Amino acid sequence: MANVSQQEPKLRIALVCDFFYPRLGGVEMHIWSLAQLLIRQGHKVIVITHAYGDRKGVRYLPGPLKVYYCPIVPMVDQDALPSFTATLPLLRWIWIREQINVVHAHQATSTMGNESLVYASTLGIPTVYTDHSLFGFDDVASLVLNRVLQTTLSTANAIICVSYTCRDNLVLRARIDNALSRTYVIPNAVDPSKFTPDPSKRTTNGRIKVVVVSRLVYRKGVDLLVGIIPVICKQLPQVDFILGGDGAKRLALEEMVERERLQERVEFLGAVPHKNVRNVLATGHVFLNCSLTESFCIALLEAASCGLLVVSTNVGGVPEVLPTPDVMLLSEPNVPSLVQNLKIAIDRQEINPVDPWEIHNRVKKMYSWSKVAKETTAVYNKVLAEQQHNPKTFLQRMECYSSIGGIAGWVAFILALLIHFWAATVEWWQPREHIDVVPDLQSEVNKTEESKF
């Protein structure tokens, strides 16, 4: 149980994103892990997301981490319906109630994240944004998203990217001014204490297990996987595949397995709870990632931490994740290249197997959530200091929006002006002195456990 804190927390942070538990993925695990380490450092952290089915209202997760599941309708892929102004009273009420002094939004496609950046800037709260994905410049969806980001990030105090490739991509597509002073690269990490090798789980009958754990969607390269599995199974009869995950492309894999009669060589696990991912990875020898685009793939770290040799497509920020070629083999995003490197990795595991604990220890030295939390805290402190000494005035914010240029600049300016007057109306309608401030919660977790991360 948590009790009321007798000590003032260092920072009061609201992490805002449409994507959070019970949905599982890289962004969700990043937010969860970052929140846990910030709490361990003595900061107050809350998460704001939309309702997931019956999961509504305020919930408490281990930490203790308070999560606000707001009554907002999601559209496609659990992304909330844009409201422009309707969610301002609710988010303002939460921020005042929790005495938040930093709003940290995540992911470009998160409607709640983008709206919270504009709302917080209007209310004078410092804002930080973390970008987790790469997007293009030549399709309608990316063009619209890039314009939205250019608008919402124009008043953001700081921007964090999970890789240098991600930063270069974001700076170009969102046309970020003062990129050197406003953008930071803080990579993802892994908890090595939860992802440890267990050679006893591997088969002892001479068979090699290739593990794939990802969402089975187009972006994750499932079409490549459909072409790879039959070739490897035909050329290497000692190899089996374990597929963990679910998604729209699962049917294509199942049809391939049925067509090629590989039911005894390919095992479908379905959606794997994150707490069970380590047990799945520990049974394998090689981890295969076929993603068509990645800014930073946490799954690669988890697999390497479990002692697996990694084969991955050479896309986005993947080359920055692990050392090559002793831990990770990089391939072009096509079937022949992936098949070639997968065969090399399998040969290495058969002839001269890599020591899983050696790979684990290398990953442990390279990545730490504690380091990520400390670097993120430094960004929080910097934006707080900037807000105290040089806060953006109303005219400066309007200038930021209008500087976008063209019709989009005028639209952004009018919307920002509308939100400004709407915020003033809400302040009159619901004065902040009438909003109860909730007591802080204090974790009973021993601070010495931070060293585990």
N, C-alpha and C positions, 0 to 999 in steps of 0.2 A: 504494500500500500504506500501511497505517497502522502506526505503531510505538507502543511502550509510552511513555506519557507520563511525563516527568520532573517535571511540575508538577501540583500537586494541583488538580483541577477545583473550580470555585466551588460549584456545586450538583450533586447527584446525583438525577436525576429519572427516574421511571418513568411513562411514558404508557400507560395501560391502556384497551383498548377491543376489542370483538369485531370492529370494522370497520376493516380496514387492508388494505394491498396483499397480494394482487393484486386485491382488490375495489377499484373506483374510485367515488368520490363526494365530496360536499362535506366530510363528516366526515373521510374518509380523507386528502384533500388538506390539510385543516387540520392534522391531526396530523403529516403528513409535513413540511409547510412550517415549522410551529412547531419541530419537532425539529431541522431543519437550521439554523435561525437560532440556537437555543439552543446548539447545538454550536459554531457560529461565535463565540458570545460566551464560549466557554470552559467551558461546563457539560457534565457527563456526562449523556447521555440514552439511555435504552433504551425500546423499545416492547414491550409484552406483549399478545399476542392469541392466538387459537386457531389450530389447524392448518387450512390450506386445501389439501385434497387431499393431494398428495405434498409440499407445502411444510410440513415439520415440523422441530422442533428449533431450533437457533440459526442465523440467517442474518445476513449483513452487507450492508447497503445503503450507497450513497454517503453520505459524511459524515465518518467512518464511523458508521453508525447500526446498533446491534445490536438485532435483533428476535428475541424468543422466541415461536416458534409452538408453543404448548402443546398436548399431546395431549388436547384437550377436544372432545367431540362437539357440533357445531352443530345447531340445530333448523331453524326457519323463518327465511329471509332472513339466513342466516349468523349467527344469534344463538345463543350457546352454551346448552346445557342447564343450568338452575339446579342447583347442587350444595349450596348452603347452607354446608357445611363441608368437602367433599371436596377442594376446590382450595386450601384454606389452607396445607397443608404445602408445596405446589409454589410458590405465590406467596411465602410466607415465605422459602423457600430461595433464590429469585431475588433478593429484596430484600436479604437478608443477604449473599449472594454478590457483589452489585453495590454494597453499602454505600449503598443508596438512602436519602435523607433527605426526599424529597417524593414522594408518590404522586398522580398527576394522572389522574383518570378522565374519560372523555368519553362523551356521549350517554346519554339516559334509557333507551333500549331495550337498552343493552348489559348483559347479565348479568354479564360479567366486570368491567365498570366498577363496577356497583353492589356486587358482592361485595368488590371490592378496597377500596372505601371503608370497609366494615365491618371487614375484616381489618386494614387499616392502622391504623385508630383503636384496635383492640384491641391492636396491637403497639406503639402509641405513636408512629407515624409520621404527620407532618402530611399532611392530605389536601386536595386541590383538585378541584373538579368543574366541567366546562364543559358547558353545555346548548346544543344546536344546533337544537332543533326545538320546534314548538308542538303542544300537545295539548289536547283538549277536556275537558269536564266531564260530558258527558251520555251516554256510551256505556260499556259494561262494561269494554272493554279500557283506556280512558283512566282510569276510576275505579281499576282495579287498579294500573295503572302509577303513578298519582298517590300511592297509598298506599305503594307500594314506595319511591318517591322520598322521600316524607315520612320514611320510616324510615331510609334510607341517608344522607340529607343532614342528619339531626338531629345527627350528630356531625362533619360535615364542617367543616373550618376556614375554607374560603372557597369561594365559588361564582361562576363566571364565566359571563356570558351574552353571546351574539354580537350582540344588539340590545336596545334598551330595551323593545320589544314582547315579546321573549323573556323578559326579566327580569320584567316585570309578569305574564306568563302563568305563569312558574315559581313566583313568590312566592305567587300565589293557589292554584295547584293542589297545591303541596307544603307550603303553610302554613308558610313559613320564618320562624322567629323571628329577631329582630335583623337584618332584611333590609338595612337601610341600612349596617350595619357589615360584613356578611358577603358581600354580592353586589357584583359589579363588571361593568361593560359594556365588553368589549373586542371590537370587531368583527373579522370576517374581513378578509382582504386579498388582494392579487394580486401576483404577481411581474411588474412591467411590462417587465422585460428579456426575458421569455419570451412575452409577449403584445403584440406590436407590429403596427401596421398595415402592410399591403403592398398598396397600390392596384393594383399590376401584376397581382395575382391575380384582380381583379374582371373580369367580362366587359365587352367594349367594343362589344357589338352592341345596346346599349340595353335589355337585359333586367335586371330587378331580382331579386336573390336574397334570399329570406327564410330565415334559418337558425334551426333549432331543435336544440339539443344538450341532451339530458336523458335520464334514465331514463324509459322509456315505461310508466309506471304510473299508476294512478288519481290519486294525490296530485299528480302533475305536470300534471294537466288535459288528458290526452290526449283525453278525450271532447269537450272544447271544441275542440281542434285538429281533430278529425274534422268538426266543424261549420263551422270557419273556412275550411279549405282550399278546399272546393268553391265557396264564395261568392266568395272573392278570385279564384280562377282564372277564374270566370265573368265577373266584373265588370272584372278587370284582366288582359287577355291577355298583358301583357308581364312578368308576375310568375311566378317559379318558386320552389319550396320545396326546401330541403336539410334532411333529417331525420337527425340523428346520435343514436344511442342504441339501447338494446334493452330489452325488458321484456314483461310479460304483456299489455300493451295494443297491442303492435305489430300483432297480427293485425287489430284493429279498424281501424287506419290502412290496412293493406294491402287489406282488403275495401273500404274507402271509395274508395281509388285505383282498384281494379278496377271498382267499380260506376260511378264517374264518368268512367272512361276517362282518367285523368290520369297515365298512366305516363310521358309525356314531360315532365310539369310537376313531378313530385315524385320526388326522388331519395332512396333509403334507403341510408344508409352503415353501418347496424348499430352495434355497440359501437365507439366511437372511443377508442383509447388516449390518455391525457392528453397525451402528447408531440405528438400530431397534432391536438389540438383547435385550436390556434392557426391551423394551415394551413386548417382547415375554416372557422373564423370569418372569416379574411382574405378569403375568396371572396365573402362576403355584404355586403349593404348595410343590412339590418335584422335585428335579433335579436328573436325572439318567445319570451316566457315565459308559459305558461298555468297556472302552479302554483295550486292551490287553497289551499295553506297554505305559508308559508315564514317562518322566523325571520330568515334572512339568506341570500341566494342568491349564492354565489360566481360562478356562471355569468354573472350580470349584469355583474360587474366584469370578467371575462375578455372578454366581448363588447365592452364599452365601451372597454377598454384596446386592443382591436384596431380601434377606430374605428367600430364599428357604432352606429347609432341603435337604441335599445332600446324595445320595447313590452312591457309586463308587466301582469299582474293586480295590482290594489291590495289585497294581502292581507298580513297579518302585519307583518314588519319590512321589507318591500320598499321602502316610501316613504323609509326611512332610508338606503338604499344609494347612490342617485345623485340628482343635482339634476334637477328637473323644471321645465318641459317641454323644455328645450333638449337634454338628453341622454336622458331617459327619459320616455315617455308612459304614464301609469297608467290602467288600465281596470278597470271592474267585472268580476268573474269570470263573464261571460256572453258568448255569441257576438256579439250586436249591438255591444256596447261595444268588444270586441277588434277586430272587423272595422272599425269606424269609426276607431279610433286607428291601426290598421295601414295603412289607406288614407291617413291624414294623414301618417304616417311615409314611406310610399312616394312621395307627392306631393312632400314636402320633399326627398327624395333625388333626384328627377327634376328639379325646378325649380331648387332652390338647395341642392346637396349640401353636407352638413356636412363640415368638414375633419377627416379621421380622426385626424391627428396632434394637432389641437387637443383633441379628446376624450381621446386617449391621455395627453396631458400633464396634463390636469385630473385624471384618475384617478390618475396617478402622484403628484401632489401630495397627494391625499386619502388614499391607502392605501399602507401599507408593512408587510411582514412583520417588518421590523426593529423598527418601533414596537410591533407586537403582541407580539413576543418581549420587549422591554424592559418593557412594562406587565405582562406575565405574570410576568416575573422579580421585579418589585416585589411582586406578590401572593405569590410563593413566599417571598421574604425576610420578608414580614410574618407569614405563618403559621409560619415557622420561629422567629421571635422570640417569637410568642405561645406556641408549644409549649415553648420553653426557659424562659420566665418564668412561664407559667401553664398547665401541662399538665392535661388532663382526667383526673381520677381515675376509678377503677372505678365508684364510686358516682355520680359526675357523669354518666358515660356511661349507666349504667342509668337514671338519672333522665330523660335525654334520650329514651331509647327509650320509657319508660313514659308520658312526657308526650304521646305521640301520641294516647292516649285510646281508650276503647272496647275492643272485642275485639282490634283491630289492635295497640293498645298493649301488651296482655298477650302477644300472640303475638311481637311484636318484642322484648319484655323477655326472654321465655323463650329465644328464638333467640340473642339477644345473650349471655345467661348461658351457654348451651351452647357458643357460639363461644369465650367467654372461657376456659372450662375445657378446651376442646379445644386452644386455643392453648397453655395450660400443659402439657397432655399432650404436645403436639408438641415443646415446648421440652425436656421431659425425655427424650423419645424421640430427638430429633435436636438436641442442644445446639449453640448457635450457634458455639461455639469449635471444633466439629468440621467446620464448613462452610468450605471453601476460599474465600478472597477472590480474585477475578480481577483481574489488572492492568488499569489504565485504558488506553484507546486515545486517541491524539491525532490530530486531523485535520491534514493537511498543506496544507489549503486556505489560501491567503493571506488573512489577516484583512481586508485592504483590499477584498476582494470583497464585504464586507458592504454597502458603499454601493450595490451593484447592487439590493439588495432594499428 
